[in-house]
Amino acid sequence: MRYDYRMGIFYLLLPYILQGTAIVHCIKTGRNWLWIWVLIWPGIGLIAALAYVAIEILPDLFRSSTAQRTARGFKRAVDPFADLRRFENEARVAGNVAARQRFAEELVRHGRYEEAIEQYRQALTGLYVHDPNLMLGLARAQFGSGAAAAARGNLEELQRHNPDFRSPEAQLLYARALESEGSSAKALDQYRLLANSYPGAEAAVRYAQLLDTQGQRDEARRVARELLEQARIAPGHYRRAQRAWLDAAARLAG
């Protein structure tokens, strides 16, 4: 009976033990102090402690790519601006091209395009003045900010200075910029070139959508149906990853 009583006390105290251990670990290892507020929040102590273990401790123990992806997902859910703060600090302290590029990419992910443009412009200097990846990042930020013409011009400069650079993303972005500028015929030509070679369904769907808006509905349905037919024999992971675009194709196929 005494054994059962002590075990009962142990299980009763277990959530508080886990909470306290997580708080001490958070302080000693310099983790985000937001965790402390989450850990002491009334009613969720045990859940918060388990989440802390899954996000902050387990990845260090196992170092597997799956664990790290899961941890990043949890971490972004708990603190979506953690990477942004870290990359901003690195860019401010180090000030090198790689740090600015990481910060700019994260700014784009958060929709802060004008700030990203400024970071890319600061990185595009000296030996990196025509770096293709930086120029593509700048074009991505420009397009996101609504400056389609600037993005298109930057992509043309990229190709002029880096004629051997090949990027399906850059090609698709160029087509989208042309479409946004109202150059539908040129955009159709670009989409047509990409429709069967782009690694994913997006290019073919955007091609079919533009065909449809230009009144070429039969051709739009043909492109959409071909894409859906190819997807039927594609691996399951491809169909899952492209589900949103395949659904859009199905609507166009009628």
N, C-alpha and C positions, 0 to 999 in steps of 0.2 A: 504493500500500500504506500509506504514511504517513497519507494522508487517511482510509482505512478504519480505521486504528488509532485515530486521534484521534476519529473518530465513535463508535467502540466505547467509548472512555473517556467520551465525553460522555453516551451513553445509559446507561452504568453509573452515572454520577454524577447523572443527571437526577432520580431520586426524592429524593435528598438536597438538591439545589438547590431543588426544589419545597417540600420540608419546611421548609428554612431560610427561604425567602421567606415561606411562610405563617406561620411562627412570628414573624418580624419584623413582618409586617403585623398579626398579632393583638395584639402588644404595643403597637405604635405607635398603633393605632386603638382600643385599649381594649376589644377584644372579650372574650367570656367566656374566662377562663383555663382552663376545662375543655378547650378546644381544644388547648392546649399539651400536656396529658397525652395526648390522643388522637394528636396529631401525632408525639410521640416514642415512642409505644407500639411495641415491636419487632414487625416483620413486616407492619405495615399502613401504613407511612409514605406510600407512593404513593396508596393508596386514601383515607387520611385527608386528604392534601393536596388531592386532587381534590374530595373532599366539602367541604372548607373553601372552595375556589374557588366551587363550585356554590351553597353556602349563604350565604356572607358577602360574596363579591365580585361575582358575576354579577348579583344583583338590583340592586346599586347601579349597575351598568353599563347594564342594559337597562330596568329600571323597569317592565317589563310586568306585568300582573296575573297572567298564567300563570306567569311566572318567580317572582313573589312568592309565589304559592300553593305552588309546588314547593319553594321555599326554606323556607317556613314548615313544610311537612311534614317536610323533612329536619331542620330546626332542632329541631322538637319531638321527633323521633326521637333526636337526639343529646343534647339537653338539654330534657326535657319541662317543666322548672320555670323556664325562662328568663323567660317572660312573667309568671309568677306573682311572681318576685322583682322584676322591673321595675315591675309595677303596685303591688306592696306598697311599694316605695320611693317611688313617685310619690304614693301615698295618704298615706304618712307625712310626706313633705316638703311637698307642696302642700296636702293636707288638704281639697281642694275636692270638690264633689259629683261632678263628672265623673271625677276620679281614684278616688274611693271606689267609684263604680259600676263602672268597669273592673276594679278589684281584686275586687269582690264577684262579678262575672260569671265571672272566672277561678277564684275559689275554688269556685264552683258547678261549674265544669267539672271540677275536681279532686275533687269530692265532699266538700268541706269546708264543709258547709252551715251549721253553727252560727256559724262565723267570718263567713260571707257574710251571715247574718242580722244580725250585729252591725254590719257595714259598711253595710248598707242602712238600719238604724235610725239610724245616725249621719248618713247622707245625707238622710233624710226629716225635715228640720227647716226652719224658716223658710219661705222662698218655695217650697220643694220638699216641704213636709210632705204634700201630696196629689198629688205628681207621679205620673202613671199608669204610666210606664215603671219608675220606682223601686218603686212598689207591686207591679207585676207581678213584678219581679225578686225582691222580698221573698217574695211568694207562692210563686214557683218554689223558692226556697231552703227555705222552710218545708215545702213538700210533699216535697222531697228528704230533709229531716231526719225525715220521718215524722209531722209535725204537720199532718195533712190538715184538721182542723177549723180551725186557725189560718189555713191557706192559703185555705180557703173563705171564712172571715170577712173576711179581708183583701181578697179579690177582690170581695166584696159592698160593702165600703167604697170600693174603687176605683171601682166603677160608680156608687155613690151620689154621690161627689164629682166624677166625670168622666163624666156621662151620655152625652156624645158620643164617648167613646173606644171604638173598635172594634178588637178583636184576636182573630183565630181562636185564637191560642195561649192567651190568657186564657180563652176559652170552653171550650177542650178541657181546660185545667187545672182549671177549675171542675167540669166533668163528672167528671174523674178524682178530684177531692177528694170529691165527693158519693159516688162509688162506694166509695172507701176508707173513708168514714165508715159505709157500710152503707146509705145512702139509694139503693137500687137503682132504685126507680121514678123518682125525680127525676133520677138519672143517665141512665136510659134516655131520658127526655124531652130532656135536653140533648144526648146523643149523636145522637138522631134529628134534631134541628135542624141538627147539624153534618155529618151523614153525607154529604150531597150538596154541601155548600158549602166544606168544609175543603180547603185547598190541599195535598192529599196523601191517602194512603190510611189514615192512622192512625185518624182519627175513625170511619170506617165499620167498620174492623176491630174497634176497641174496642167499638163498638156491637154488632156481631155476636157478639163474644166474651161480652159481658154477657148478651145475649139467650140464648145457648147455656147459660150457667151458671144462668140463671133458668128453664130448662126449655122455652124457646121455640125449639126446634131448627129447626123448619121455617122460621120467620121469619129465624133466624140464617143458614141456608143461602141463603135468598133474597137477603138483603143482601150476603152474600159473593159470590154468583154475579153479581149486578148490578155489583158493583165490578170483578170480573174481566172482565166483558164490556166495561165502559167502558175498562179498561186495555188491552184488545186493540187498540183503535183510537187509543190515546193515543201521543204521540211516544215514540221509543225511550229518550230521556234520562229521561222520567218513569218508565218501567218499571224502568230501571236504578236510579234514585234510590229507588224505592219497593219494591225487590225483597223485602226482608225482610217488609214488611207484606203484599205480594201473595202471598208464600209462605204466610203465616199465613191469609190469606183462602182460598187453595186448600185448605188442610187443613180449614177450616170448611165449605167448599162440598161436600166429600165427593167 
